[in-house]
Amino acid sequence: MTFTRRHFLKASAAGFGVAVLSLGLTGCTLDDDEDVSTHVSFEHGVASGDPLADSLIIWTRVTPLDTATSSIKVKWQASTDANFDTISHDGETDVTAATDFTLKVDLQGLTANTTYYFRFISNGKTSPIGKGKTLPTGTIEQVKFAVVSCANYPAGFFHVYGEIAKQTDLDAVLHLGDYIYEYGNNGYATEDAALLGRLLPDDNSEEIISLTDYRKRYAHYRTDKDLQAAHGNCAFITVWDDHEITNDTWKNGAENHNEGEGDFTERKLHALQAYFEWMPIRNVADKERIYRRFEFGNLVSLHMLDTRVLARDEQLNYADFDLTSAQGQSDFAAAISSPSRALLGNEQLTWLTDGLSTATTQWQVLGQQVLMTKMHLPFEILQLLMSIQIAQAGGNDPSELLAKANVLFSELAQIKGRILAGDPSVTAQERARVETTAPYNLDAWDGYAYEREVILGTAITAEKNLVVLAGDTHNAWAGQLVTDASNPFAASLTAGVEFATSSVSSPGLENYLALNSQSAETVAQMEQVIALLVNDLAYNNLVERGYLTVTFTEQQAHAEWQFVSSIKTASYTMLNDRKKAFTLKAGSTTLQSV
């Protein structure tokens, strides 16, 4: 990935926040002209991101303690040692209210595979010290990522970020979206916020819509010390999902953009401007085009995708199809596999398939938001789960439906087990109950099957080692990426694997299945049942919050899920008994449990 001065100037001219090129030492001093009369603080910490072999974004926000302040001078330093004895870059600029007093500096001319320490100084105050590592070049032994997503501040403590901050061997943190949530204090997953001391502030307690709203939401999240620690410890490589804008966003609208909330495009642009101001992401000439590629020596090509804003067509809805009739089922199947249905869009899809086809690295890694594994459940279960969700959304008691679901899951799992064992007594009717399936989540790749088939077919044809990383669902998953029988290039073949991280704090499927109140044995049984019923699924964790690490070597990719004991208490432990790991050998598409 190259980034020239011309690209920088074009992106900066687009006005997506203050960004400054830092080419080396300028002789900028720290104390000659300090204006300590202007009181400021660095209450949102520091961050780094978008590392390249020769450059790194560093970020901070200077908070004026006098609301009348319109402009603040900020200096920066970068060094290859934590004591700043060997300073490689320095400089100064002004930040203003026009960009919410945020600053991004693009350090240029850096040394590959090197950790740089950085800090900011303004009006007699010095920021915390952060660090970030440039990308390696040539032949390297290992690349290690932490993978994280879905952090809802009112839902619970950010212990997961605190654990990531303790990692000492990471090359980057991949944040796959839902960095913030748009809801107010009475919205999604806020029922414990008051008890936990995690209420949103009074001036930002409603659903966010305006630019000021989004800026304040980022500012509040970034006061969290665990999040600050994670940002200060390692460079982030980020993409957005829907909640950086609003729930179930697509290119021209969203489920949670309603009448009376103004023009959706205006709201989206407000959200994206705040994102570029507050995140350590390199500015781009078109703020909707954040798909980009990072090369880690000979080992990993990391393709970061946007499945949400740029090209996504509106999600399909089961209610629009009569699935009780053969015609309705045919119409539904045709809709989800239609070549005209876009998730990435032609431009991004071509960029990705070209990149996959021509890559010379050992591993092709897709960093993106939503599950690519086929999550097809028996249709009977799907109908019952929809009824449960409707009951819960309407404030009705779903206990009776949940009891039916437990019985149905067990019954169908027994039939599936008999089928897999080759039991000749399985009837045609029983087989149909298990094998008549439909996608559980039409917001994921299951609702946009054509582009998935293109990507998987490309990986198979080009003989690439493909690993897809995902977030969004709030639960942990591992799956095999299998093409459809109708794929003309690679029918019913396994193209790669997917590893999906649990959430930082947002509740997952366990919330709908009421598993939080069940015994560990019951939870384990449900996880086994779901893995059995979903053909391409190898692993799931349905109840815990956590993160994922993925380590790549020439020989293998090693994925490991880590979970915290609670996000509802200030103290917590790591759940070593729930830790799970899989290994994928290079040249194979079969996951091996470790």
C-alpha positions as CSV (number, residue, x, y, z in Angstrom):
1,M,0.0,0.0,0.0
2,T,1.5,3.3,-1.0
3,F,0.4,6.8,0.1
4,T,2.0,9.8,-1.7
5,R,2.0,13.4,-0.8
6,R,-0.5,14.0,-3.6
7,H,-2.9,11.6,-2.0
8,F,-2.4,13.3,1.3
9,L,-3.1,16.7,-0.1
10,K,-6.2,15.5,-1.9
11,A,-7.6,13.8,1.2
12,S,-6.8,16.8,3.4
13,A,-8.5,19.2,0.9
14,A,-11.7,17.2,1.3
15,G,-11.9,18.5,4.9
16,F,-12.2,15.3,7.0
17,G,-10.4,16.6,10.0
18,V,-7.0,18.1,10.7
19,A,-4.3,15.9,9.3
20,V,-0.6,16.9,9.1
21,L,2.3,15.3,7.3
22,S,5.3,15.0,9.6
23,L,8.5,14.2,7.5
24,G,11.0,14.3,10.3
25,L,12.7,16.8,12.7
26,T,11.8,20.4,12.4
27,G,13.7,21.8,15.4
28,C,10.4,22.5,17.1
29,T,11.1,23.2,20.8
30,L,8.7,22.5,23.7
31,D,9.1,25.5,25.9
32,D,10.0,28.6,23.9
33,D,6.5,29.9,23.4
34,E,4.3,27.9,25.7
35,D,1.0,29.8,26.4
36,V,0.0,28.4,29.8
37,S,-2.8,31.0,30.0
38,T,-4.9,28.7,27.8
39,H,-6.0,25.8,30.0
40,V,-6.3,22.5,28.2
41,S,-6.3,18.8,28.9
42,F,-5.7,15.5,27.1
43,E,-8.6,13.7,28.7
44,H,-9.3,11.4,25.7
45,G,-5.8,9.9,25.5
46,V,-3.8,9.2,22.4
47,A,-4.0,6.6,19.6
48,S,-2.2,5.3,16.5
49,G,-3.5,3.6,13.5
50,D,-3.3,2.7,9.8
51,P,0.4,1.6,10.0
52,L,2.4,1.2,6.8
53,A,6.0,0.1,6.4
54,D,7.1,3.7,6.4
55,S,4.3,5.6,8.1
56,L,1.9,5.7,11.0
57,I,-1.1,7.9,12.0
58,I,-0.9,9.3,15.5
59,W,-4.0,11.0,17.1
60,T,-5.1,13.0,20.0
61,R,-7.8,15.5,21.1
62,V,-6.9,18.6,23.0
63,T,-9.8,19.7,25.3
64,P,-10.0,23.4,25.9
65,L,-11.1,24.1,29.5
66,D,-12.4,27.5,28.4
67,T,-15.3,27.1,26.1
68,A,-14.5,30.4,24.4
69,T,-11.2,29.0,23.0
70,S,-11.3,28.9,19.2
71,S,-7.7,27.7,18.4
72,I,-5.1,25.7,20.2
73,K,-1.4,25.1,19.3
74,V,-0.3,21.5,19.6
75,K,3.1,20.0,19.3
76,W,4.1,16.4,18.8
77,Q,7.1,14.2,19.1
78,A,7.9,10.6,18.0
79,S,10.8,8.5,19.0
80,T,12.1,4.9,18.8
81,D,12.5,4.8,22.6
82,A,10.1,5.4,25.4
83,N,12.3,8.0,27.0
84,F,12.3,10.1,23.8
85,D,16.1,10.2,23.8
86,T,16.1,9.6,20.1
87,I,13.4,11.8,18.5
88,S,12.7,11.0,14.9
89,H,9.8,13.4,14.2
90,D,8.4,16.6,15.7
91,G,6.3,19.5,14.7
92,E,3.4,21.7,15.6
93,T,0.0,22.9,14.3
94,D,-3.2,24.5,15.4
95,V,-6.4,22.7,16.1
96,T,-9.8,24.3,16.2
97,A,-13.5,23.8,17.0
98,A,-14.0,23.2,13.2
99,T,-12.6,19.6,13.8
100,D,-13.6,19.3,17.4
101,F,-10.0,20.0,18.5
102,T,-8.8,16.6,17.2
103,L,-5.5,16.1,15.5
104,K,-4.1,13.4,13.3
105,V,-0.4,13.4,12.3
106,D,0.9,11.2,9.5
107,L,4.4,10.3,10.4
108,Q,6.3,9.6,7.2
109,G,9.7,8.2,6.4
110,L,9.7,5.6,9.3
111,T,11.6,2.4,9.5
112,A,9.7,-0.8,8.8
113,N,8.8,-3.3,11.6
114,T,9.7,-0.7,14.3
115,T,7.8,0.5,17.4
116,Y,7.5,4.2,17.7
117,Y,6.5,6.1,20.8
118,F,4.7,9.4,20.6
119,R,3.3,12.2,22.7
120,F,1.6,15.6,22.3
121,I,2.3,18.9,24.1
122,S,0.0,21.9,24.4
123,N,0.0,24.9,26.7
124,G,2.2,23.3,29.3
125,K,0.4,20.0,29.3
126,T,1.8,16.7,28.0
127,S,-0.4,13.9,26.8
128,P,0.1,10.2,27.8
129,I,2.7,8.4,25.7
130,G,1.4,6.0,23.0
131,K,3.1,3.5,20.8
132,G,2.5,1.9,17.4
133,K,4.4,-0.4,15.2
134,T,5.1,0.0,11.4
135,L,4.5,-2.9,9.1
136,P,7.3,-5.4,8.3
137,T,8.7,-6.1,4.9
138,G,10.5,-9.1,3.4
139,T,10.5,-12.5,5.0
140,I,9.1,-12.5,8.6
141,E,8.2,-15.2,11.1
142,Q,4.9,-14.1,12.6
143,V,2.0,-11.6,12.4
144,K,-0.4,-11.4,15.3
145,F,-3.7,-9.5,15.5
146,A,-6.2,-8.8,18.3
147,V,-9.7,-8.7,16.8
148,V,-12.5,-6.8,18.5
149,S,-15.9,-5.3,17.8
150,C,-19.2,-4.1,19.3
151,A,-18.6,-1.9,22.3
152,N,-21.7,-0.5,23.9
153,Y,-20.8,1.9,26.7
154,P,-24.0,1.7,28.8
155,A,-24.2,-2.2,28.4
156,G,-21.2,-2.8,30.6
157,F,-17.5,-2.2,31.4
158,F,-14.9,-2.3,28.7
159,H,-12.7,-5.0,30.4
160,V,-12.0,-6.5,27.0
161,Y,-10.1,-3.4,25.9
162,G,-8.2,-3.5,29.1
163,E,-7.1,-7.1,28.4
164,I,-6.0,-6.2,24.9
165,A,-3.9,-3.4,26.3
166,K,-1.9,-6.0,28.3
167,Q,-0.8,-7.8,25.1
168,T,2.8,-7.2,24.3
169,D,3.2,-9.1,21.0
170,L,0.5,-7.6,18.8
171,D,1.3,-6.2,15.4
172,A,-2.1,-4.4,15.2
173,V,-5.6,-4.3,16.8
174,L,-8.3,-4.9,14.2
175,H,-11.6,-3.1,15.2
176,L,-14.3,-4.5,13.0
177,G,-17.0,-1.9,13.8
178,D,-19.7,-0.8,16.2
179,Y,-17.0,1.3,18.0
180,I,-19.9,3.4,19.4
181,Y,-23.7,2.9,19.5
182,E,-26.2,5.6,18.5
183,Y,-28.9,4.9,21.1
184,G,-29.8,7.0,24.0
185,N,-30.0,6.1,27.7
186,N,-33.3,4.3,27.2
187,G,-32.2,2.4,24.1
188,Y,-30.6,-1.0,23.4
189,A,-28.8,-2.8,26.2
190,T,-29.0,0.1,28.6
191,E,-31.0,-1.5,31.4
192,D,-28.1,-1.8,33.8
193,A,-26.4,1.5,32.9
194,A,-27.5,3.5,35.9
195,L,-26.5,0.7,38.4
196,L,-23.1,0.4,36.7
197,G,-22.5,4.2,36.5
198,R,-22.4,3.9,32.7
199,L,-25.2,6.3,31.8
200,L,-24.5,8.6,28.9
201,P,-24.1,12.3,29.9
202,D,-27.1,14.6,30.0
203,D,-26.1,16.5,27.0
204,N,-25.7,13.3,24.9
205,S,-28.4,11.1,26.5
206,E,-30.7,10.8,23.4
207,E,-30.2,9.0,20.1
208,I,-27.5,10.8,18.2
209,I,-28.3,12.5,14.8
210,S,-26.3,15.7,14.4
211,L,-22.6,16.2,14.0
212,T,-22.4,17.6,17.5
213,D,-24.2,14.5,18.8
214,Y,-21.8,12.1,17.2
215,R,-18.7,14.1,18.3
216,K,-20.0,14.0,21.9
217,R,-20.6,10.3,21.8
218,Y,-17.1,9.6,20.6
219,A,-15.7,11.9,23.3
220,H,-17.6,10.1,26.0
221,Y,-16.5,6.7,24.9
222,R,-12.9,7.9,24.8
223,T,-13.0,8.9,28.4
224,D,-13.0,5.1,29.2
225,K,-9.6,4.2,30.7
226,D,-9.6,0.7,29.3
227,L,-10.3,2.0,25.8
228,Q,-7.6,4.6,26.2
229,A,-5.1,1.9,27.3
230,A,-5.8,-0.3,24.3
231,H,-5.3,2.7,21.9
232,G,-2.1,3.7,23.6
233,N,-0.6,0.2,23.5
234,C,-1.0,-0.7,19.8
235,A,-1.9,0.7,16.4
236,F,-5.6,0.1,15.4
237,I,-6.8,-0.8,11.9
238,T,-10.5,0.0,11.8
239,V,-13.6,-0.2,9.7
240,W,-17.1,0.9,10.6
241,D,-20.2,-1.2,10.9
242,D,-23.8,0.1,11.3
243,H,-23.9,1.6,14.8
244,E,-21.3,4.3,13.9
245,I,-24.2,5.6,12.0
246,T,-27.4,3.8,13.0
247,N,-28.8,0.3,13.3
248,D,-28.9,-1.8,10.1
249,T,-27.5,0.9,7.9
250,W,-27.4,0.4,4.1
251,K,-26.4,2.8,1.4
252,N,-29.6,4.9,1.3
253,G,-31.2,4.3,4.7
254,A,-31.3,2.3,7.9
255,E,-33.7,0.4,10.1
256,N,-33.1,2.9,12.9
257,H,-33.5,6.1,10.8
258,N,-37.1,7.1,11.3
259,E,-39.6,9.8,10.3
260,G,-38.8,13.0,12.0
261,E,-35.0,12.4,12.1
262,G,-34.2,14.4,9.1
263,D,-32.4,13.4,5.9
264,F,-30.5,10.1,6.1
265,T,-27.6,11.2,3.9
266,E,-27.0,14.3,6.0
267,R,-27.0,12.1,9.2
268,K,-24.6,9.6,7.5
269,L,-22.2,12.4,6.6
270,H,-22.3,13.8,10.1
271,A,-21.5,10.3,11.4
272,L,-18.6,9.7,9.0
273,Q,-17.1,13.1,9.6
274,A,-17.0,12.5,13.4
275,Y,-15.5,9.0,12.7
276,F,-12.7,10.5,10.7
277,E,-12.1,13.2,13.3
278,W,-12.0,10.7,16.2
279,M,-10.5,7.6,14.8
280,P,-6.8,7.1,14.0
281,I,-7.6,6.3,10.3
282,R,-5.8,7.9,7.4
283,N,-7.9,10.5,5.6
284,V,-9.2,9.6,2.1
285,A,-10.5,11.7,-0.7
286,D,-14.0,10.1,-0.5
287,K,-14.9,9.4,3.1
288,E,-17.3,6.6,2.1
289,R,-14.4,4.6,0.5
290,I,-12.4,3.2,3.4
291,Y,-11.7,-0.2,2.0
292,R,-7.9,-0.6,1.9
293,R,-5.0,-3.1,2.1
294,F,-2.1,-3.7,4.5
295,E,0.8,-5.9,3.6
296,F,2.7,-7.7,6.4
297,G,5.9,-8.9,4.7
298,N,5.6,-12.2,3.0
299,L,3.0,-13.5,5.4
300,V,-0.3,-11.6,5.3
301,S,-2.3,-9.4,2.9
302,L,-5.0,-7.8,5.1
303,H,-7.9,-6.6,3.0
304,M,-10.1,-4.3,5.1
305,L,-13.7,-4.1,3.6
306,D,-16.7,-1.9,4.0
307,T,-19.9,-4.0,3.9
308,R,-22.1,-1.3,5.2
309,V,-22.0,2.3,3.8
310,L,-20.6,2.4,0.2
311,A,-22.8,0.0,-1.8
312,R,-25.0,-2.2,0.5
313,D,-28.5,-2.8,-0.9
314,E,-31.4,-2.7,1.6
315,Q,-31.7,-5.9,3.7
316,L,-34.3,-8.4,2.6
317,N,-37.2,-9.2,5.0
318,Y,-38.8,-12.6,5.4
319,A,-42.2,-10.9,5.8
320,D,-42.0,-9.9,2.1
321,F,-42.1,-13.6,1.0
322,D,-44.8,-16.3,1.4
323,L,-42.5,-19.0,2.6
324,T,-45.4,-21.4,3.1
325,S,-45.7,-21.7,-0.7
326,A,-43.3,-23.2,-3.3
327,Q,-43.4,-20.0,-5.3
328,G,-42.6,-17.9,-2.3
329,Q,-39.7,-20.1,-1.4
330,S,-38.4,-19.9,-5.0
331,D,-38.8,-16.1,-5.0
332,F,-36.8,-15.9,-1.7
333,A,-34.0,-18.1,-3.0
334,A,-33.7,-16.1,-6.2
335,A,-33.6,-12.8,-4.2
336,I,-30.8,-13.7,-1.8
337,S,-28.7,-15.1,-4.7
338,S,-29.4,-12.4,-7.2
339,P,-26.3,-11.0,-9.0
340,S,-27.8,-7.5,-8.8
341,R,-27.8,-7.6,-4.9
342,A,-24.7,-5.8,-3.7
343,L,-22.9,-5.8,-0.3
344,L,-19.5,-4.6,-1.5
345,G,-20.5,-3.2,-4.9
346,N,-18.7,-3.8,-8.2
347,E,-15.9,-1.3,-7.5
348,Q,-14.9,-2.8,-4.2
349,L,-15.5,-6.4,-5.3
350,T,-13.3,-6.0,-8.3
351,W,-10.6,-4.4,-6.1
352,L,-10.8,-7.4,-3.7
353,T,-10.8,-10.2,-6.3
354,D,-7.9,-8.6,-8.2
355,G,-6.0,-8.3,-4.9
356,L,-6.7,-11.9,-4.0
357,S,-5.7,-13.2,-7.4
358,T,-2.4,-11.3,-7.6
359,A,-1.3,-11.5,-4.0
360,T,2.0,-13.3,-3.3
361,T,1.7,-13.5,0.5
362,Q,1.0,-16.7,2.3
363,W,-2.4,-15.7,3.9
364,Q,-5.2,-13.6,2.5
365,V,-7.2,-12.1,5.4
366,L,-10.4,-10.2,5.1
367,G,-11.1,-7.8,7.9
368,Q,-14.8,-7.0,7.7
369,Q,-18.0,-6.7,9.7
370,V,-20.7,-9.4,9.2
371,L,-20.6,-13.2,9.2
372,M,-19.7,-14.9,5.9
373,T,-20.3,-18.5,7.1
374,K,-23.6,-19.9,6.0
375,M,-25.7,-19.7,9.2
376,H,-28.7,-21.7,7.9
377,L,-31.0,-23.2,10.5
378,P,-33.9,-25.6,10.1
379,F,-36.9,-23.6,9.1
380,E,-39.0,-24.7,12.1
381,I,-36.4,-23.2,14.5
382,L,-36.1,-20.0,12.4
383,Q,-39.8,-19.5,12.7
384,L,-39.8,-20.0,16.4
385,L,-36.8,-17.7,16.9
386,M,-38.6,-15.0,15.0
387,S,-41.7,-15.4,17.2
388,I,-39.5,-15.1,20.3
389,Q,-37.9,-11.9,19.0
390,I,-41.4,-10.4,18.2
391,A,-42.6,-11.3,21.7
392,Q,-39.6,-9.7,23.4
393,A,-39.8,-6.6,21.2
394,G,-43.4,-6.2,22.2
395,G,-42.7,-6.6,25.9
396,N,-44.5,-10.0,26.1
397,D,-43.4,-12.9,28.1
398,P,-41.5,-15.4,25.8
399,S,-41.2,-18.1,28.4
400,E,-43.5,-20.6,26.7
401,L,-41.9,-20.0,23.3
402,L,-38.4,-20.5,24.8
403,A,-39.5,-23.8,26.3
404,K,-40.7,-24.9,22.9
405,A,-37.5,-23.8,21.4
406,N,-35.4,-25.9,23.8
407,V,-37.5,-28.9,23.0
408,L,-37.3,-28.3,19.2
409,F,-33.5,-27.7,19.2
410,S,-33.0,-31.0,21.1
411,E,-35.5,-32.9,18.9
412,L,-33.9,-31.8,15.6
413,A,-30.4,-32.3,16.9
414,Q,-31.2,-35.9,17.6
415,I,-32.5,-36.4,14.1
416,K,-29.4,-34.7,12.6
417,G,-27.3,-37.0,14.7
418,R,-29.1,-40.1,13.4
419,I,-28.6,-38.8,9.8
420,L,-24.9,-38.3,10.3
421,A,-24.6,-41.8,11.9
422,G,-26.3,-43.3,8.8
423,D,-29.3,-44.5,10.7
424,P,-31.6,-46.2,8.1
425,S,-34.7,-45.6,10.2
426,V,-34.6,-41.9,9.5
427,T,-37.8,-41.1,7.6
428,A,-38.1,-38.7,4.7
429,Q,-40.3,-36.4,6.8
430,E,-37.6,-36.3,9.6
431,R,-34.9,-35.6,7.0
432,A,-36.9,-32.8,5.5
433,R,-37.4,-31.2,9.0
434,V,-33.6,-31.0,9.4
435,E,-32.6,-30.2,5.8
436,T,-35.2,-27.6,5.1
437,T,-33.1,-24.6,6.2
438,A,-33.0,-20.8,5.7
439,P,-30.5,-18.1,6.7
440,Y,-30.9,-16.8,10.3
441,N,-29.6,-13.3,9.6
442,L,-30.4,-11.5,6.3
443,D,-28.2,-8.6,7.4
444,A,-25.1,-10.8,7.0
445,W,-23.5,-12.3,3.9
446,D,-26.4,-14.8,3.8
447,G,-28.6,-12.1,2.5
448,Y,-26.1,-11.2,-0.3
449,A,-25.0,-14.7,-1.5
450,Y,-23.8,-13.8,-5.0
451,E,-20.8,-11.6,-4.0
452,R,-19.9,-14.2,-1.4
453,E,-19.7,-16.9,-4.1
454,V,-17.5,-14.6,-6.3
455,I,-15.0,-14.1,-3.4
456,L,-14.9,-17.8,-2.4
457,G,-14.6,-18.9,-6.1
458,T,-11.8,-16.5,-6.6
459,A,-9.9,-17.8,-3.6
460,I,-10.3,-21.4,-4.8
461,T,-9.3,-20.7,-8.3
462,A,-6.3,-18.7,-7.3
463,E,-5.4,-21.3,-4.7
464,K,-5.1,-18.9,-1.8
465,N,-5.1,-19.5,1.9
466,L,-8.2,-17.5,2.9
467,V,-9.1,-16.4,6.5
468,V,-12.2,-14.1,7.0
469,L,-12.5,-12.2,10.3
470,A,-15.9,-10.9,11.4
471,G,-17.7,-9.2,14.3
472,D,-21.3,-7.8,14.5
473,T,-23.1,-10.8,16.1
474,H,-21.7,-10.3,19.6
475,N,-20.9,-14.0,19.9
476,A,-17.8,-16.1,19.0
477,W,-17.9,-18.4,15.9
478,A,-15.7,-20.4,13.7
479,G,-16.9,-21.7,10.4
480,Q,-15.9,-23.3,7.1
481,L,-16.5,-21.2,4.0
482,V,-18.2,-23.5,1.6
483,T,-19.4,-22.6,-1.9
484,D,-22.9,-23.2,-3.1
485,A,-23.6,-26.3,-5.2
486,S,-24.6,-23.9,-8.0
487,N,-21.2,-22.0,-8.0
488,P,-20.1,-22.4,-11.7
489,F,-16.4,-22.1,-10.8
490,A,-16.1,-24.1,-7.6
491,A,-19.3,-26.0,-6.6
492,S,-19.6,-27.2,-3.0
493,L,-15.9,-26.7,-2.2
494,T,-14.4,-25.2,1.0
495,A,-12.6,-22.0,0.2
496,G,-11.3,-21.0,3.6
497,V,-12.4,-20.4,7.2
498,E,-14.0,-17.6,9.2
499,F,-13.2,-16.6,12.7
500,A,-15.7,-14.2,14.4
501,T,-15.0,-12.3,17.6
502,S,-17.5,-11.9,20.5
503,S,-18.3,-8.4,21.6
504,V,-16.7,-6.0,24.0
505,S,-20.0,-5.4,25.8
506,S,-23.1,-5.9,23.6
507,P,-25.4,-8.8,24.4
508,G,-25.7,-11.6,21.8
509,L,-27.9,-14.6,20.9
510,E,-27.9,-15.7,24.5
511,N,-30.2,-12.7,25.2
512,Y,-32.9,-14.0,22.9
513,L,-32.5,-17.6,24.1
514,A,-32.4,-16.6,27.8
515,L,-29.2,-18.5,28.3
516,N,-27.8,-16.1,30.9
517,S,-29.9,-17.7,33.6
518,Q,-29.1,-21.3,32.6
519,S,-26.5,-23.7,34.0
520,A,-23.1,-24.1,32.4
521,E,-24.2,-27.6,31.3
522,T,-27.3,-26.3,29.6
523,V,-25.3,-23.6,27.8
524,A,-22.7,-26.1,26.6
525,Q,-25.5,-28.4,25.3
526,M,-27.1,-25.5,23.3
527,E,-23.7,-24.6,21.8
528,Q,-23.2,-28.2,20.7
529,V,-26.7,-28.4,19.3
530,I,-26.3,-25.2,17.2
531,A,-22.9,-26.4,15.9
532,L,-24.5,-29.7,14.9
533,L,-27.5,-28.1,13.2
534,V,-25.6,-25.5,11.2
535,N,-23.7,-27.5,8.6
536,D,-20.7,-25.2,8.2
537,L,-20.2,-24.2,11.8
538,A,-17.3,-25.6,13.8
539,Y,-17.6,-23.6,17.1
540,N,-19.7,-21.1,18.9
541,N,-19.7,-19.4,22.3
542,L,-23.2,-18.0,23.0
543,V,-22.8,-16.2,26.4
544,E,-19.5,-14.6,27.0
545,R,-18.0,-11.2,26.0
546,G,-14.4,-11.2,24.8
547,Y,-11.9,-10.9,22.0
548,L,-10.0,-12.9,19.4
549,T,-6.3,-13.2,18.6
550,V,-5.1,-14.6,15.3
551,T,-1.5,-15.5,14.8
552,F,-0.1,-16.2,11.3
553,T,3.1,-18.0,10.5
554,E,4.3,-19.6,7.2
555,Q,2.9,-22.9,8.4
556,Q,-0.4,-22.0,10.1
557,A,-3.1,-19.6,11.3
558,H,-3.9,-20.0,15.0
559,A,-7.1,-18.4,16.3
560,E,-7.7,-18.1,20.1
561,W,-10.8,-16.7,21.8
562,Q,-10.5,-15.1,25.2
563,F,-13.4,-14.3,27.5
564,V,-14.0,-12.2,30.6
565,S,-16.1,-13.4,33.5
566,S,-18.3,-10.4,33.6
567,I,-18.9,-6.9,32.1
568,K,-21.4,-6.1,34.8
569,T,-18.9,-5.8,37.7
570,A,-15.9,-3.6,38.1
571,S,-13.8,-6.6,39.0
572,Y,-13.4,-9.6,36.7
573,T,-11.3,-12.6,35.8
574,M,-10.4,-14.3,32.6
575,L,-12.4,-17.5,31.9
576,N,-9.6,-19.9,31.2
577,D,-12.0,-22.9,31.1
578,R,-13.9,-21.2,28.2
579,K,-10.9,-20.3,26.2
580,K,-10.9,-21.9,22.7
581,A,-8.4,-22.3,20.0
582,F,-8.3,-23.6,16.4
583,T,-5.4,-24.0,14.0
584,L,-5.6,-24.0,10.2
585,K,-2.6,-25.4,8.3
586,A,-1.4,-23.6,5.2
587,G,-2.7,-25.4,2.1
588,S,-5.7,-26.8,4.1
589,T,-9.2,-25.7,4.7
590,T,-9.9,-28.0,7.6
591,L,-9.9,-26.5,11.1
592,Q,-8.1,-28.4,13.9
593,S,-9.3,-27.9,17.5
594,V,-6.4,-27.2,19.9
